Amino acid sequence: MIQDILPKVLNNQYFKKNITADSTVLIYEQDNVYVMSDDDNIQFPKYSDMPTTNKIQYIYLFSVDQEMFFLGLLDDDISWKQNSMLDKLNVKGYSFENIRIFRNPQYGYLAFAGITGYQLYGWYLDNMYCGRCRETMIHSDTERMVQCPKCGNIVYPKISPAVIVGITNGNKLLMTKYANGDYKRYALVAGFTEIGESMEETVKREVMEEVGLKVKNITYYKSQPWSFTGCVLMGYFAEVDGDTTIRMDENELAVAEWFDREEVPGGEGEISLTREMMRVFREDIK
């Protein structure tokens, strides 16, 4: 899966570090990232490649082995952002690409670094100002935390728990396609945990809401950080309980149907928990 980068190791502990010439810089604009890429390789700019300007703020993110990654936050100045930021950055060979580029399994640890940086980018943007009193937040020197100097409000990165559910009916697996969004391949029932729910209760509720089925024998499989949606996914297999008639929520799903084991789709790069769970069911190894 995307986080499986061994023998390389991610160290996501925050330290106050000074950026160096060979530090890797991650720059995002909404859902786009500044990269140079082809089908087999991806590359981010180094600090030595970046233009000399006070309109980019650099924040230490994490390291992978000895490679340090910094977030480059672009100034909100309209004159800087108008027209094309690409012209302002002007790093030869680089361009803004949608973060879907990180779904390419060929990119290895750099894909994981890029999407993890994207999750932190969103957190920093969302917490530039205090949600209580609107004062500018100040970053801690010792941990990844921002604090309001006026009212004392403290904010740490937020991670949303969510479930992926492989619903089985003997030799069949329930497959779905989302009604909305850019991902159009087959997937499994999924959803976020609500306040006051256990993960198992989330499984039961999401299955009932999306496909109108009851489930039993809920069994935990594996978890995965999934920074595309800012969550940690927890995978479960569960057996259908009683009636197998699918009653699909058309607001959530475009397709929901039973697949025989040998018909379960596969064969593409396995970066997600969803794809791995589909494979282990297809190969009957769960």
C-alpha positions in Angstrom: 0.0 0.0 0.0 1.1 3.6 -0.4 2.6 3.8 3.1 4.7 0.6 2.6 8.0 2.3 1.8 10.5 0.0 3.6 13.5 0.0 3.7 12.9 3.7 3.9 11.4 5.1 7.1 9.2 8.1 7.6 9.9 10.2 10.7 6.9 12.6 11.1 7.9 14.1 14.4 8.1 17.9 14.2 11.4 19.7 14.9 12.3 23.3 14.4 14.7 22.9 11.5 16.4 25.3 9.1 15.9 24.5 5.4 19.1 23.6 3.5 20.0 23.7 -0.2 19.2 19.9 -0.7 15.9 20.0 1.3 12.9 18.8 -0.7 10.1 21.4 -1.1 6.4 20.5 -1.4 4.2 23.2 -2.9 0.5 22.9 -3.3 -2.3 25.0 -4.7 -5.7 23.7 -3.7 -5.7 20.1 -5.0 -2.6 20.5 -7.2 1.1 19.8 -6.4 4.2 21.3 -8.0 6.2 18.4 -9.6 8.2 17.0 -12.5 6.9 13.6 -13.5 6.5 10.9 -16.1 5.0 7.4 -15.9 7.9 6.0 -13.9 9.4 8.8 -11.9 8.4 11.9 -9.9 10.5 14.7 -8.6 9.9 17.6 -6.3 12.0 20.8 -6.4 14.9 21.3 -4.0 15.3 24.5 -2.0 18.3 25.4 -4.2 15.9 25.4 -7.2 13.4 27.8 -5.7 13.3 31.6 -6.5 14.7 34.0 -4.0 11.6 35.7 -2.6 10.0 36.5 0.8 6.6 35.4 -0.5 7.2 31.7 0.3 7.2 30.5 3.9 9.0 27.2 4.5 7.8 24.9 7.3 9.5 21.6 8.2 7.2 18.6 7.6 9.0 15.3 8.1 12.0 13.3 6.9 12.3 10.1 4.9 15.6 8.6 6.0 17.9 11.6 5.8 15.9 13.5 3.2 14.1 16.5 4.8 10.8 17.7 3.4 9.5 21.3 3.8 6.2 22.8 3.0 6.4 25.9 0.8 3.4 28.1 1.6 2.8 30.7 -1.0 1.9 34.2 0.1 -1.7 35.3 -0.1 -0.8 38.5 -1.9 -3.1 38.9 -4.9 -0.3 40.3 -7.1 1.7 37.1 -6.4 -1.2 34.7 -7.2 -2.8 36.4 -10.1 -2.5 34.8 -13.5 -0.2 31.8 -13.1 1.8 30.9 -10.0 3.9 28.8 -12.4 5.3 31.9 -13.9 6.1 33.3 -10.5 7.9 30.1 -9.3 9.5 29.6 -12.7 11.4 26.3 -11.8 12.3 24.7 -15.1 10.6 21.5 -15.9 8.1 21.7 -13.0 4.3 22.2 -13.3 1.2 21.9 -11.1 -0.5 18.5 -11.3 -3.6 17.1 -9.5 -2.8 15.1 -6.4 -4.3 12.1 -8.1 -0.8 11.7 -9.5 0.2 10.1 -6.2 -1.9 7.1 -7.0 0.9 5.9 -9.3 2.5 2.9 -7.5 5.8 3.5 -9.5 6.5 6.7 -7.5 7.2 4.7 -4.3 8.1 6.7 -1.1 7.8 10.0 -3.0 4.1 9.4 -3.6 3.6 8.8 0.1 5.6 11.8 1.0 3.7 14.0 -1.4 0.2 13.0 -0.2 1.2 13.1 3.4 2.5 16.6 2.8 -0.8 17.5 1.2 -2.7 16.5 4.3 -0.4 18.8 6.5 -0.8 21.6 3.9 -4.6 21.5 4.4 -4.2 21.5 8.2 -1.9 24.5 8.1 -4.2 26.5 5.8 -7.2 25.6 7.9 -5.5 26.8 11.1 -3.8 30.1 10.1 -6.4 31.9 12.3 -8.0 31.0 15.6 -11.4 29.5 15.2 -12.5 31.1 18.5 -11.2 34.7 18.3 -9.8 35.0 14.8 -6.3 35.9 16.0 -3.3 34.7 13.9 -2.1 31.4 15.2 1.5 30.8 16.2 3.4 27.6 15.6 5.0 25.8 18.5 8.8 25.5 18.4 8.7 22.0 20.0 5.8 20.1 18.4 3.4 20.1 15.5 0.8 22.4 17.2 -0.5 25.9 16.7 -1.7 28.1 19.5 -3.6 31.4 19.7 -1.6 34.0 21.6 -4.8 35.8 22.6 -7.2 33.2 23.9 -4.8 30.2 24.3 -6.7 27.9 21.9 -4.5 24.9 20.9 -4.9 22.9 17.7 -3.2 19.7 16.7 -3.5 18.0 13.3 -6.9 16.3 13.0 -7.3 12.8 11.6 -10.7 11.4 10.8 -11.4 7.7 11.4 -13.2 5.9 8.6 -14.1 2.3 7.6 -13.8 0.2 4.5 -16.1 -2.9 4.5 -15.7 -6.0 2.4 -19.3 -7.4 2.6 -19.3 -11.1 1.8 -22.1 -13.5 0.8 -20.4 -16.9 0.7 -18.3 -16.8 -2.5 -19.5 -13.3 -3.4 -18.2 -9.8 -2.6 -20.3 -6.7 -2.8 -18.7 -4.1 -5.1 -19.6 -0.5 -5.5 -18.9 2.6 -7.6 -19.2 6.1 -6.1 -21.9 8.4 -7.5 -19.7 11.5 -7.1 -16.0 12.4 -7.3 -13.2 11.5 -9.7 -12.7 7.9 -8.7 -14.7 5.7 -11.1 -13.3 2.2 -10.5 -14.9 -0.4 -8.3 -14.6 0.0 -4.6 -16.1 -1.2 -1.3 -18.6 0.3 1.0 -16.9 3.0 3.1 -17.7 5.9 5.4 -16.5 8.1 8.2 -17.1 7.4 11.9 -19.6 9.7 13.6 -19.2 11.1 17.1 -20.1 8.5 19.7 -19.7 5.4 17.4 -17.5 2.5 17.7 -15.8 1.3 14.5 -18.1 -1.8 14.4 -21.2 0.4 14.8 -19.9 2.5 11.9 -19.6 -0.6 9.8 -23.2 -1.6 10.5 -24.6 1.9 9.9 -22.6 2.6 6.6 -23.6 -0.8 5.2 -27.3 -0.2 6.0 -27.2 3.4 4.7 -25.5 2.7 1.4 -26.8 -0.7 0.4 -29.6 -1.5 2.8 -28.1 -4.7 4.2 -27.5 -6.1 7.7 -24.1 -7.6 8.5 -22.7 -10.0 11.1 -19.3 -11.5 12.1 -17.5 -8.2 11.6 -13.8 -8.9 11.5 -11.0 -6.4 11.6 -8.5 -6.8 8.7 -6.0 -3.9 8.6 -5.6 -0.1 8.8 -4.1 2.5 6.5 -3.4 6.2 6.6 -5.2 7.8 3.7 -4.2 11.4 3.3 -6.2 12.0 0.1 -9.2 12.5 2.4 -7.3 13.3 5.7 -8.3 10.0 7.4 -7.1 6.7 8.8 -9.0 3.8 7.2 -9.8 0.7 9.1 -10.7 -2.3 7.0 -13.3 -4.9 8.0 -14.8 -8.0 6.4 -18.4 -8.7 7.4 -20.9 -11.4 6.3 -24.3 -10.4 5.0 -27.0 -11.2 7.6 -30.3 -12.4 6.1 -31.8 -10.8 3.0 -29.1 -10.2 0.3 -31.3 -7.8 -1.8 -29.3 -4.6 -2.4 -31.2 -1.3 -1.7 -28.7 1.2 -3.0 -28.4 4.9 -1.9 -28.3 6.6 -5.3 -27.0 9.8 -3.7 -23.8 8.0 -2.6 -23.4 5.2 -5.1 -23.7 4.7 -8.9 -23.3 0.9 -8.7 -23.7 -1.8 -6.1 -23.7 -5.5 -7.0 -22.5 -8.9 -6.0 -19.4 -10.3 -7.7 -18.3 -14.0 -7.7 -14.8 -14.4 -6.2 -13.1 -15.0 -9.5 -14.9 -11.9 -11.0 -13.6 -9.4 -8.5 -11.6 -6.7 -10.4 -7.9 -6.5 -9.9 -4.6 -6.2 -11.7 -3.8 -2.5 -11.1 -1.3 -1.0 -8.7 -2.2 -1.8 -5.1 -1.7 1.4 -3.2 -5.0 1.4 -1.3 -6.5 -0.8 1.5 -9.6 -1.2 -0.8 -7.6 -2.8 -3.6 -5.7 -5.0 -1.2 -9.0 -6.2 0.4 -10.4 -7.0 -3.0 -7.3 -9.0 -3.8 -7.2 -11.1 -0.6 -10.9 -11.9 -1.1 -10.3 -12.9 -4.7 -7.4 -15.1 -3.8 -9.3 -16.4 -0.7 -6.4 -15.5 1.7 -8.1 -13.2 4.2 
